[in-house]
């Protein structure tokens, strides 16, 4: 089992000897897969879908799914501004696939009137690799982790990014490199779905690197 005592120490002490509360936004998408991945890392995670639950967490996962549907449901349930505000205020947040779209400050080829929570200084191209039939798998070199097997399903990519955004992994297509994993301060985003592979190192990276020093809620 790869879960080391060092990881347990980081997790337990990330906010000073108290358990950190992680939430997976449970409006639509592959929520259970993210919770399972985090639990296998030794982290405590739960689905969140109410304002009180979202206010109580110390880290947030935005799952893969339909970015337009997630945004519309968040707006319908009066959660959109709360989530957006918490992210902008420094809530450690990880978004996979649709989650990357929802974190982008700017969208290319978005649906008409599509909203994002924002926080990540990137332009993201929605469905950049094509439609569902163009889904694929490949191995990537992920900075800080190593070789990662990545699953892309109607995936976006980062078209452009500001200098403060660190590119962690890219895919090369027709001689052009397209970022598919990025980090900016407390925000992590991937175009691909690590929660579907059984390899939880990206989730572990989120917990150990982005949750350091957060203050837990009482």
C-alpha positions as CSV (number, residue, x, y, z in Angstrom):
1,X,0.0,0.0,0.0
2,X,1.5,3.3,-1.1
3,X,-0.1,5.4,1.6
4,X,3.0,6.4,3.7
5,X,3.2,7.6,7.3
6,X,4.5,10.9,5.9
7,X,1.3,11.4,4.0
8,X,-0.8,10.6,7.0
9,X,1.2,13.1,9.0
10,X,0.7,15.8,6.3
11,X,-3.0,15.1,6.1
12,X,-3.6,15.1,9.9
13,X,-1.5,18.2,10.4
14,X,-2.4,20.2,7.3
15,X,-4.4,22.5,9.5
16,X,-2.8,21.9,12.8
17,X,-3.6,18.4,14.2
18,X,-7.2,18.7,13.2
19,X,-9.0,16.7,10.4
20,X,-9.4,18.7,7.2
21,X,-12.8,18.7,5.7
22,X,-12.9,18.0,2.0
23,X,-16.0,18.3,-0.1
24,X,-16.9,17.1,-3.6
25,X,-19.5,19.3,-5.2
26,X,-22.4,16.9,-5.6
27,X,-24.7,18.6,-8.1
28,X,-23.9,16.4,-11.1
29,X,-20.9,14.4,-12.4
30,X,-18.6,11.6,-11.1
31,X,-18.8,12.5,-7.4
32,X,-18.5,9.0,-6.0
33,X,-15.3,8.4,-7.9
34,X,-13.6,11.4,-6.4
35,X,-14.7,10.6,-2.9
36,X,-13.4,7.0,-3.3
37,X,-10.1,8.3,-4.5
38,X,-9.7,10.7,-1.6
39,X,-10.8,8.1,0.9
40,X,-8.2,5.6,-0.5
41,X,-5.6,8.4,0.1
42,X,-6.6,8.4,3.8
43,X,-8.4,11.7,3.4
44,X,-11.9,12.5,4.8
45,X,-14.2,13.5,2.0
46,X,-18.0,14.0,1.7
47,X,-20.5,15.1,-1.0
48,X,-21.5,18.8,-0.6
49,X,-24.7,20.3,-2.1
50,X,-25.9,22.9,0.4
51,X,-24.7,26.3,1.5
52,X,-23.9,25.2,5.0
53,X,-21.9,22.2,3.8
54,X,-19.9,24.4,1.4
55,X,-19.2,26.9,4.1
56,X,-17.9,24.2,6.4
57,X,-15.2,22.7,4.1
58,X,-11.5,23.3,3.9
59,X,-11.0,22.0,0.4
60,X,-13.3,21.5,-2.7
61,X,-13.3,19.1,-5.6
62,X,-15.2,20.1,-8.8
63,X,-15.8,16.8,-10.6
64,X,-16.1,15.8,-14.2
65,X,-19.5,15.9,-15.8
66,X,-21.3,18.6,-17.7
67,X,-19.9,22.1,-16.9
68,X,-23.0,23.9,-18.1
69,X,-25.3,21.7,-16.0
70,X,-23.2,22.1,-12.9
71,X,-23.1,25.9,-13.3
72,X,-26.8,26.1,-13.9
73,X,-27.7,23.9,-10.9
74,X,-25.3,25.9,-8.7
75,X,-27.1,29.1,-9.8
76,X,-30.6,27.5,-9.3
77,X,-29.8,26.4,-5.8
78,X,-28.3,29.8,-4.9
79,X,-24.8,28.3,-4.5
80,X,-23.0,29.9,-7.4
81,X,-21.8,33.1,-5.8
82,X,-20.9,31.3,-2.5
83,X,-18.7,28.8,-4.4
84,X,-17.1,31.5,-6.6
85,X,-16.5,33.7,-3.6
86,X,-14.9,30.9,-1.5
87,X,-12.6,30.0,-4.4
88,X,-11.5,33.6,-4.9
89,X,-11.0,33.9,-1.1
90,X,-8.4,31.1,-1.2
91,X,-10.3,27.8,-0.7
92,X,-8.0,25.0,-2.0
93,X,-9.9,23.7,-5.0
94,X,-9.2,20.9,-7.6
95,X,-11.2,20.6,-10.8
96,X,-11.1,17.7,-13.2
97,X,-12.3,18.0,-16.8
98,X,-15.6,20.0,-16.4
99,X,-14.0,21.2,-13.1
100,X,-11.2,22.8,-15.1
101,X,-13.8,24.6,-17.3
102,X,-15.6,25.8,-14.2
103,X,-12.4,27.2,-12.7
104,X,-11.3,29.1,-15.8
105,X,-11.7,32.9,-15.8
106,X,-12.2,32.8,-19.6
107,X,-13.8,30.2,-21.9
108,X,-13.4,29.6,-25.6
109,X,-16.2,27.8,-27.4
110,X,-18.4,27.9,-24.3
111,X,-22.1,27.5,-24.5
112,X,-24.1,30.7,-24.9
113,X,-24.3,32.5,-21.6
114,X,-22.2,29.8,-19.9
115,X,-20.9,30.9,-16.4
116,X,-17.8,29.8,-14.6
117,X,-16.8,30.1,-10.9
118,X,-13.4,31.4,-12.0
119,X,-10.3,31.9,-10.0
120,X,-7.8,30.4,-12.5
121,X,-6.0,32.9,-14.8
122,X,-6.4,30.8,-18.0
123,X,-8.4,30.7,-21.2
124,X,-9.8,27.2,-21.5
125,X,-11.1,25.7,-24.8
126,X,-14.2,23.6,-24.1
127,X,-14.3,20.1,-25.9
128,X,-10.9,20.9,-27.3
129,X,-10.0,17.3,-28.2
130,X,-13.3,16.7,-29.9
131,X,-16.6,14.9,-29.0
132,X,-17.3,11.8,-27.0
133,X,-16.1,9.5,-29.8
134,X,-12.7,11.3,-29.7
135,X,-12.0,10.3,-26.1
136,X,-8.6,8.7,-25.5
137,X,-6.0,7.6,-23.0
138,X,-2.3,8.4,-22.9
139,X,0.6,8.7,-20.5
140,X,1.8,12.1,-19.3
141,X,4.7,13.5,-17.4
142,X,3.2,15.3,-14.5
143,X,5.5,17.6,-12.6
144,X,5.9,16.6,-9.0
145,X,4.3,13.1,-9.6
146,X,6.0,11.5,-12.6
147,X,4.3,9.4,-15.3
148,X,0.5,9.4,-15.1
149,X,-2.0,7.5,-17.2
150,X,-4.6,10.0,-18.2
151,X,-8.2,9.5,-19.4
152,X,-9.6,12.3,-21.6
153,X,-13.4,12.4,-22.2
154,X,-14.7,15.4,-24.2
155,X,-11.8,17.1,-22.5
156,X,-10.8,20.8,-22.5
157,X,-7.3,22.2,-22.7
158,X,-5.7,25.4,-21.6
159,X,-5.4,27.7,-24.6
160,X,-3.4,30.4,-22.8
161,X,-2.4,31.2,-19.3
162,X,-1.0,34.1,-17.3
163,X,2.6,34.0,-15.9
164,X,1.4,33.0,-12.4
165,X,0.0,29.7,-13.7
166,X,2.3,26.7,-13.5
167,X,1.9,24.1,-16.3
168,X,2.2,20.6,-14.7
169,X,1.5,18.4,-17.8
170,X,0.9,18.9,-21.5
171,X,-0.3,16.9,-24.5
172,X,1.4,17.5,-27.9
173,X,-0.9,17.5,-31.0
174,X,0.4,18.3,-34.5
175,X,3.5,19.8,-33.0
176,X,1.7,22.1,-30.6
177,X,1.9,21.6,-26.8
178,X,-1.4,22.0,-25.0
179,X,-1.5,22.3,-21.2
180,X,-3.8,19.7,-19.5
181,X,-2.8,20.1,-15.9
182,X,-2.1,23.5,-14.2
183,X,-1.8,25.0,-10.8
184,X,-2.1,28.5,-9.6
185,X,-1.6,29.0,-5.9
186,X,-4.5,27.2,-4.2
187,X,-6.1,26.0,-7.4
188,X,-5.3,22.7,-9.3
189,X,-7.0,21.7,-12.5
190,X,-6.7,18.8,-15.0
191,X,-8.3,18.2,-18.3
192,X,-8.3,14.4,-17.6
193,X,-10.0,12.2,-15.1
194,X,-7.5,10.7,-12.5
195,X,-10.5,9.5,-10.5
196,X,-11.2,6.9,-13.2
197,X,-7.8,5.2,-13.3
198,X,-7.3,3.8,-9.8
199,X,-4.1,5.9,-9.5
200,X,-4.7,8.4,-6.8
201,X,-1.5,10.3,-6.9
202,X,-3.1,13.5,-8.3
203,X,-5.5,13.5,-5.4
204,X,-2.6,12.9,-3.1
205,X,-0.8,15.9,-4.7
206,X,-3.8,18.1,-4.1
207,X,-4.0,17.1,-0.4
208,X,-0.3,17.3,0.4
209,X,0.6,20.3,-1.7
210,X,-2.4,22.6,-1.8
211,X,-3.9,21.9,1.6
212,X,-0.8,22.7,3.6
213,X,-1.5,25.3,6.3
214,X,-5.2,25.7,5.8
215,X,-7.3,26.6,8.8
216,X,-10.0,24.1,9.6
217,X,-13.6,25.1,10.5
218,X,-15.0,24.4,13.9
